[in-house]
Amino acid sequence: MAPSVWSSDWWGSAGEDERVPSVLVKVSNPIWVVGVDNPDDDEDDVGGLIDGGGGRRKKSRNAKQLRWAFLLKAHRAAGCLTSLAHAAGRVAGSIRRRFASGKTDSSADSEEDSEEEEDPKVRRRFYSFIKFCLLLAIALLAFDVAAYFTGWDFHPGGGAWLTWQRLVAADKSGFVLGMFDAAFAWWVGFRSTYIAPMLQFFSNLCVCLFLVQSADRLLQCIGWLWIRIARLKPVPKVGVVDLESGDGDGYFPMVLVQIPMCNEKEVYQQSIAAVCNLDWPKERILIQILDDSSDLVTQNLIQEEAHKWQLGGVNIKYRHRENRVGYKAGNLKSAMECSYVKDYEFVAIFDADFQPMPDFLKKTVPHFKDNEEVGLVQARWSFVNRDENVLTRLQNINLCFHFEVEQQVNGVFLNFFGFNGTAGVWRIKALKESGGWMERTTVEDMDIAVRAHLHGWKFIFLNDVECQCELPESYEAYRKQQHRWHSGPMQLFRLCFVDVLRSKIGFWKKANLICLFFLLRKLVLPFYSFTLFCIILPMTMFVPEAELPIWVVCYIPAMLSFLSVLPSPRSFPFLIPYLLFENTMSVTKFNAMISGLLQLGSAYEWVVTKKSGRSSEGDLLALVDKEPKHQRGVSVPNLDMMALEPPKRVPQKKHNRMYKKELALSVLLVTASIRSVLSAEGMHFYFLLTQGLSFLVVGLDLIGEQIE
């Protein structure tokens, strides 16, 4: 590594007779190769420095060497500018293609898309509110800019209000205001008297909710750190049994494995292969493929795949429903009504893109041994495509915090958490006593978890047992997933609120369910995120009499983002993008929360998250190198054939869209940032500008999967 230009070793020599070696500096451009020879010993000292140790004078480099050093730095700076210009050109090209395609989130390209869209009335109502705020902000900005150039003072501390008071005093003394000045003076007085108090009230309310939620997150992180320091984790009463050696007490209960899927053409092979290779006696395990696919080709492919494994000796059954009544809950409920289910004690559930390791059951099922109060053992998720793009990296931050902090803390200290719908093992007795799967919400996993908790069942979360899955790689798929995840809990809250109050569980468990589990983490979080940062903050720029403290805008959000990134240290470079993206997603989450709470529009729609199947080929080929377990026999069909000829993925025609709500909010926030310049609100300007740009990036669908 070349020495630094400013280091003392580079500038001076160790002795008068000791010659400085030549320095060869190479840069990325092969044309620029510079050799710097050592200076002559008899060169004059220019600005020599006195060495603190021996008092010896050190020689400075001559002008020629300084010139080469500065030229090298200029060359590197020019290279950085070229890269930035190239990136800006690519972004500009993507924006041009978005506008040229003319596709928005309200346009439907096919019958399938039109079925998945949310109710137009709900969408128009929410979008109309944002447009109203946008038009009002633009009008106020134009009004304020005109007043600024006519001599009004907008310095911090209510300068416009003080100016208005002085003008009124002058008017009483005989000074006549101009028409514009009189109108603006009336507006300043009106907003100070009527609008500012109301806006300040909502601002203080959101700040209080913000602080409560921040305290909750801080306490969760403290609990997580204590778990790590004290090394607290669930330990089964019976150890993991080695099937090959036969050691142990032989605890191998009957396990039913279910894979619900619907048109999962991209990932069905990897999920079926992973489940069929679970390390469990084949006479004590049954695999159910629960297919809700409406596409005939996909049905045949899944059925054929299940038949291949069945011929290989795997106890597997294929079930298909003619309709999707109740969606996933209806599918699971129908499967549990089979007559042979009574022979099984536990049921493991995996979504179509999940790939459990062969020892998954050996690490989870032993926790039920001699622990009759345990109804659920949940494993954490890991992601095969977390580094695919910026969107998957940001999702990884969120879900790592959810599993490692929220789920683990609740599991250790409360024995309760929300079932994640997959990668978990249920005691079938607990399911039946809790009422079984119900079709009343789109979050059937949370529904059954709450009802089981009300019946006294305990849950165990295993943070060290992972199950691989896939993250949505496009913003459209992620947005639909988040809409379902945030509308469903509000539906459930309406339905189970009375049941929680009437249940026999303790007071503190009821308080945890109502105040923390539902209200604070499912309702308050999206409410204040959208209201405070997307509506109130920009409005305070136009009504400066209502103040929002700088620590609310900057310091507390930065601290919360830091806490969120702690469980995934590799994601620290994405700290600021994560903060901006979470505020951007508050639009979708707030809309979903209102829809679920008031039972509007798409609250009861179930949209299957689209998968890319990137990991299916690699994971299946990886199984070729593994020897099948002794109880599997020849239970690995066609893997050698797949190794020779990997399956071809048929490219599907997809579209990037523009999202009108996000674009409208980007203009609103940028408009507010311009207004903050008049009042010299520096930190507010930077936050509003960067947040507005993040809304613009998401609104133009420049995040996530990019399709030319």
N, C-alpha and C positions, 0 to 999 in steps of 0.2 A: 504494500500500500504506500503511495507517495506521501511524503510528509506534508503537513499543513503549511500553507503559505505564511501563516503568522507564528509558527512555532519557533522557539529559540534555537533549536538544532538546525533548522533550515537557514536562519538568518546569520548565525555566527559560526565561527570555527573553534574547535577545542584548543588549538594551539597555533602558534605562529608558523611552525614548520610543518604542521599536520595539514595535509591538503584535503579539501572537501571533495568527496566522490561526485561523479557526474550524476545528474538526475534525468531520467528518461520518463517523460509524461506522454501517455497515449490516451486518446479519447476515442469515442465510438466512431467518429468520422475518420476513415483511413487517410484522408488528405492531411489532417492535422497531426503531425508527429514532431514533437519539439524536443530537442536536446539542449540542455543547459550545462555548459561547461563550468568548472570551478573558476572563481576569479583569481587573478594574479595576487601573489602575496604582497606585492608592493602597492596594491590599490589603496587609495585614500579611504579612511574611515568616514562614513557619512552617517551622522546621527548615531554613533556607537552607544551601546548600552553597557552599563556597569553591572557585572555579574555580582549577585549578592554574596556568593560563597567566597571567591578569592579576589574579588575586586578587579578581575581581568576584563578588559574592554572587548566587546563582541562586534564584529564587523556587520554592516548592513549590506544587503544585496544591491547590485547596481541597477540603474534605470532599465537596462535591457531585460534583465530577469523579471523585474516588476511588470514590464510591458507584456511579456509572454504570459505571466500569471493572470493578468487582467484579461488578456485575449482569450485564455482558456475558460475563464469564468463567463465571459460574454458569449462564447460559443455554447456552453452548457445552457445558459439562460435562453439563447435563441432556440436551442433544441426543445426546451420546455414550452416555449411559446408556440412552436410549430405543432407540438403534440396537442396543446390546448386548442389551437385553431382547427386541427383535424377533428378533434372530438366535438367542437362546436359545430363544425360543418355536418357531421353525422347526425347530431341532434336536430339541426335545422332541417336536414333532409327527412328525418323521421316525422317532424312536425308537419312538413309540407305534404307528406304522404297521408298523414292522418286527416288533414283538412280536405285533401283531394278525394279520399274515399268517402267522406261525408257520413260515416257511420257513427251513431251515438248510442248511448246506453238505452235509448227508447226505441231504437229501430230493431226490427226482427228480421233475421235473414232466412229463417226457416220456420216450419211449424213447431219444431222442437224448441227453438229459441222463444217463440211467442208464448209457449206454455210455461216457460221458466221465468218470464218477466214478472215483476211485481205488479200489483194492481195499479193501473194508470191513475186512478183518483188519488191514491196515496202519494204516488210519485209527483203528480202535478201540485198537490197541496204543499208538500215539503219544498219543492223547487220554487213555487211561487213565493214562499216566505223568504227564501234566500235571494230571489230576484228583487223583492221589495227592499231588503236590506242593502243590496248592491246599488240599486237606483238611488236610494236615499243617500248613501255614502257618496256617490258621484256628484249628486246635486249639492250636498253640503261641502264637498271639496271645492267645487267651482265657486260656491258662495264665499268660502273662507279665503281662497286664493285671490278673488277680486277684492275682498276687504283688506287683505295683506298689502296689496299693491296700492291701495288708496291711503295707506298710512296707519292702519290699525296695528296694535302691538300684540304679538302672540308669544311673548316670552313665558317660561314656566311660572306657575303660581297664579294663574287666572288673570293674565295680562289683558285679555279682551274685556273681561268684566270690569277691571279697573278703568280701562279706557272709556268704556260705556258710562261709568259713573262720572268721570270727568266731563264727558260731553253733555250729560244731563245737567250737571252743575252749570256748564257754560250756557246751555240752552235757557236755563232759568234767568240768567243774567242778561239775556237779550240775544245770545248767539243762536242762529237758525241752522239746524242740521240740514244737510243735503238729503235728497230722497233715498239714495243708497245707504248713506250712513244711518239715517233714521230707521230703515228697514233692518239693517244689520244690528243696530243697537237694540231694536225690539226683539230680534231673534236671540241675542245674547242674554237679555233679561228673561225671556220666556224659558230658554233651556236651563238657565240657572235656577229658576223658581220651580219649574214643574218637571222637567225631564231629568235633570241631574240627580235629585233625591231618589227617584224611582230606579234609575240606572245604578246608583250607588248602593241601594238596598240589594238588588240582585247580584251586584258585584260582591258585596260582603257575604251574601248567602253562599255563593259559589266558592268564595275563598275559604269559608268555614268548612264546607264539604270537602274541599281540596285538602285542607289540613288534616281532617279526620281520616281521609283515605291515605294520606301520606304517613300518618302515625301508624295505621294498620299495616302498611307495607314495611315500615321500619321495624315493627314488632315481629313481623314474619321473618325478616332477614336476621334479626337477633336470634329467633328460635332456630333458624337454619344454621347459623354459626355455632350455636350451642350443640346442635346435633352432630356437627362435624367435629367439634372439640371433644365432646364426651363420647363420640363414636357410638351413638345410639342407632340401632337398627333392629328390625324384627328378626328373631331367631326361632326357627321351627323346633318343636319338641322332638321331632324325629329327623335324623340327618338325611342327606341325599343318598339314595340307594343306588349302588352300581349294579346295573342289570346283568352285565357280563360276569362279574365275579360272584354275584348272588349274595353279597354281604348285606347286612341290615335286617330289619324286621319284616321286610316284604310288604311294605305299605303301598299297594298299587290299587287304589279304588277304581271303580268304573267311571270313566271320563267321556263325556260327550263333547265333541268339538264342532262348532258351527261357524260357517263362513257365509254370511249374507252378502249377496252381490246383486247388482242391477246394471246390465249393459257394460260390464267391466272387461271389455275386450282387450285392453292393453295390459292388464295385470293379473288376470285369472290364473295363468300358468304358474307364476311365481308363488302365489298364495297357496294354491293346491299342492305344489311340490314341497313347499316348506312345511305345511301341516302334515302331509303324508310321511315326512321324515322325522316326526317327533319321536323321541326316544322313550317309548312306552310299550308295554306288552300289547301286541296287536289284538289279542282276545279280550282286552280290557279297555279298548278305545273304539269309538265310532265317530266317523267324520260325516257331517251333514253339509252338503253343498246346497245352500238355499238361494235359488236363482229366481229373481224377479225380472229378468231381462225381457224387454218387449221386442227386441230385434231377434228375428228367427235365426240368422247366421250366428250371432253370439250364443244363443241357446244351444245350438248344435255343437259349437266348439267347446263350450263348457261341459256339456254332457259327454262328449267324446273324451275329453281329458279325464273326467271322473271315471269313465269306463276303463281307460287304460290303466289307471292306478288300481282299480278293482281287480282287473285281470292279473296284476302283479302281486296280489295277496293282501291289499289294504282293505280294511273294513270301512267302506265309503258308500254313501248313498246320495243320490242326486234328486232334489225336489224342485219343482217349478210351479209357480202360481200363475194363473191366467190373468190376474189383475193385481194392482199394487195397493190394495186397500190397507190403510194404516202404515204404508211405506215400510221402513225397517222394523218398527215395532210389530206391525201386522205379520211380517215375515217370520220374526222370531216366535211370536205367539202361535202361529200356525205350526211351526216345527215342534214346539213343546207339547202340542196336543197329540203327537204320535204315540201309539200304544207302547212302543219299546222304550220310551224315555223313562218309564218308571223303574227300569233296571239300572239306571245310572244315578250316581250320587253327586257328580259335579259336571258343570258345563263351562267350557272355555270358548270365548267368542273372539274372532278375528275378522276385521274388515278385509276387503278384497286386496288391498295393497300392503297388507302386513305380512311380515316374514319372520315368524318366531324361530329361535334357535332350537336345535334338536333337544336340548336339555331344559326347555321352558317348563314343561310339566314337572320335571324333577326338582325344579327350584321353587315352584309356586304351590303345588298340591300339598307337600309336607307341612305347610303352615296350618292346614285344617286339622291335622292329627291331634287328638286329645284337646281340641279347642273348639267346643261346640258353639261358642258365641260368635265365631268368625263366619261372616256370610260372603265376603268378597276379598280376593287377593288381586291387587292391581299392579301391573308392571308399567314401567315408564316407556316412553317412545324414544327412539333414535331415528335419525333421518339420513337416508342414503344420498339425498341431493341437496343438503343444506348449503353447499358452496356453489350451487348452480348459477345463481344470479343474485342481485341485491335483494330482491323480494324474499327469496328463500333464506337468506342470511338474517334478515330482519324478523322473519317468522321464527327462526331458530332461537333468537333471543327471547321472544315472548314465551315460547313453549318450554324452553329450558328453565325459565323462572317458574312457570306454572308447575312443572313436575318436581323439580328439585327443591323448590321453596314451598309453594302453596300446598301441593299434594303431600309432600313429605312431612311438613310441619303439622298439617291437620291430621295426618295419619298417626304420627307419633304421640301428639298431645291430646287429640280429640277422638281418635278411632273412627273418624268420619271424614269423607271427602266425596266429591262428585265422581261417579263412575264415568270413565272416559269413552264408554261404548265399545271398546275393543281392547285387546291385549290384557284381558282380565279373566279370572276364574271365579264362577259363582257356585255356591252351594245351592243345589236345586230346591232344597227345602226352604231356604231363605227366599227364593223367588216366589214359590207358591204361597208362603205365609204372607208375603207382602202384596199379594194380588196379581202377580205375574205381569207380563208386558201389557201395557196399555197404549192405545192409539190416540190419546187425547192431546198430545203435544208433539212437537218435532224434536224434542230432546228426551226421548224415551230412556236414555241412559241415566240422566239426572233424575228423572221421575222415579225410576225403580230404586235408585240410591236413596232418595229422600224417604220414600215409603218404607224401605228396609230399615233405615235409621230410626224412624218413628216406631218400628216394631222391636227395637232393641238390638239389632244385629250390629256387629263391629266389623270395621274394614281394616285391611292391612295394605300398606303401600310399600313396594319393594323398589327402591331407587337403584339398586345394583343389578336388577334384572331388566334387560332392554329388549325391545322388539322393534325391528326395523320397519320403517314405513316411508311414505313419499309425501313431500310437501307440495302444495299447489304452486306451479311455476308461472302461472299467468295471473294478472290482477283480477280478471273477470271471475276465474274460478275461486280465488281467495275471497273476493267480495261476496259472492254467493254463500260461501261457507260461513263467513263471519255473520252474515245476515241471519242464517239459521241458528247459529250458536248464541246470538244475542236476543233474538225474538222468542225462542223457545223458553228460556228461563223466566221471562215475564209471563208467558202463558201459564207455566207451572206455578208461579207465585200466586196468581189469581185463583188457581184451582185448589192448592194445598194450604193456603193461609189458615183457613178455619180448622183443617185437620191437624195442623201443627199446634194450634192453641188447645185443641181438645185432647191431644195425645198425652200419654202417661210419662213421657220423658221428663227429665228435670228442667227447672226454670232456665238454667244457664245454657242448656242444649237448645231450648226453644229460642232464647235470645240470640245464640250463635246462628241458628238457621235463618231467622227473620232479619236480624239487624246486619249481620256480617255476610252470610252466604248469599242472601238474595238482595237486600237493599243496598248495602255498601258496595259490594263487588260486582253486582249485575246491573243495578239501576243508577247509583250515584256516579260511578266512574264514567260511563259514556255521557251522562247528563252534563256534568261539570266540564268535561273535556271539550265537548262541542260548544256549550253555552259560554264558558269563560274565555276560551282561546280563539273561538271562531266568530263570536257575536259581540260579547261584552267588551273584550279588549279593543277591537277596531272601533267600536262605538265610542269608547272613552277618548279616542283621538279627536272626535268631532264634538264631544261634550267634555272638555277638559276639566270642568268643575267636578266631575265624578272621577276620582283617581283610583288607579290600580297600582299597588306598590310594586317596585322593581323586583323585590324578592319573589313575588308571585309569578312574575313573567319569566324570570331567569334562574334564580338560585334554587328554588324548590324543585322545579321540573328537572333541572340538571342533576340534582341529588337523587331524584326518583329514577332517572334514567341510569345513573351510576349503579344504584341498587339492583336494577333489573338486569344489568349486564354482568353483575358479579358471578352468577352461576356459569356463565360462558365467557371466560377470560379472553378467548380468541376473538371475540366480537367487540372488544373495546374500540377499535378504529371506527366502528359504526355507531358510536355513542350519540353523536349529534343527529345523524340521519334517522336513528331509531326514535329519538324524541320528536322530530318533525313528522315522521311517518305515523306515529301513534296519534298525534293530533289530527293528521289528515284522515286516518281511518275512523275518527270519532264521528264523521258524517254518516257513514254506513251503520256504525254501531248505534248511534242515537236514533236514526230512522228505524232500525230493526227493533230497538227497545220500545219505542212508542207504538209500533205496529203490534208487538206482542202484548203490551200492557193494555191497549185499547181494543185488541182483537180486530185490527184493520188489515185489509188487503192481503198481503202475502205472508201473514203470520203463520199460516198453516200449510204453506207450500214447502215441499221437500225437493231440493235440487241436489242430485248426486254430484259430489266434487269430482271434476274431471281429472284424470290421471294421465301422465305421459308414458309411464311404463319404462322409464329409462333404465331402471335397475333389473328388469325382469330377465334379460338375456344373460347378463353377467352372473346373477345369482344362480340361475339354473345351470349354467356351465360350470360354476364352482362346485356343484354337487357331483359332477362327473369324477373329480379327483378323490372323492370320499368313498370309502368302502361302506356299503349298506350294513346296518346293524344285523345281528344274528336273527332277531325276531322278524326282520323285514323280508328275508328271503330275496326274491327278485322283485322288490317293490319300487324299483327305479326305472320306469319304462321310458324308452326313447331318448334318454339323456345322451347316449353316445351319438345318436343320430343328430341331436341338436348341436353337439360339439362340432360335428363335421359340417353341418349346414345350419347356422343360426337362423331362427325365424325372422322373416322380413317384416318390418313394420310398415304398414301402408300409410303414407302421409295423408293427413286429413286437412281439408281446407278450413282454416280458421281466420278470424278477423280481429284486428285491433280496433278498439272503439274509443271515442271521446266521451268523457263523462261530464255531463252538463253541470251537475251540482258542484263538483270539484273545480271546474273551470270558473264558475261564477264566484265561488269563494276565493279563488286565487286573485281575481280582479278586485274583490272587496278588500282583501288583506293588503294588496299592493297599493290600492287607493288610500287605505288608512296609513300605510307607511309614508306615502307622500305627504299626507296631512301632518304626520308627526315631525316632519322636517321643519314646518313652520313654527312649531313650538319647541324646537331643539330638543326633542325627546330621543336621545341617541340610542339607548338600549332598546327602547320600544321600536325604533326604526329598523334596527338590524333583525330583531325577532320577527316583526311583521313581514319584512321583505323576504327573509329566508323561508318563513312559513308559507307565504304566498307563492314562492317559487316551487316549494314542495307540492302544493296543491296543483300547480300548473303541470308538473311532471307526472303526477298521478292522473290528472284529468285528461292528459294527452296519451295516457297508457304507455309512458316511456319507462315504466318500472316493470320488472318481471320479464316474462318470455317475450322476446321481440321476434316478430314474423314479418319478413319482407313481403 
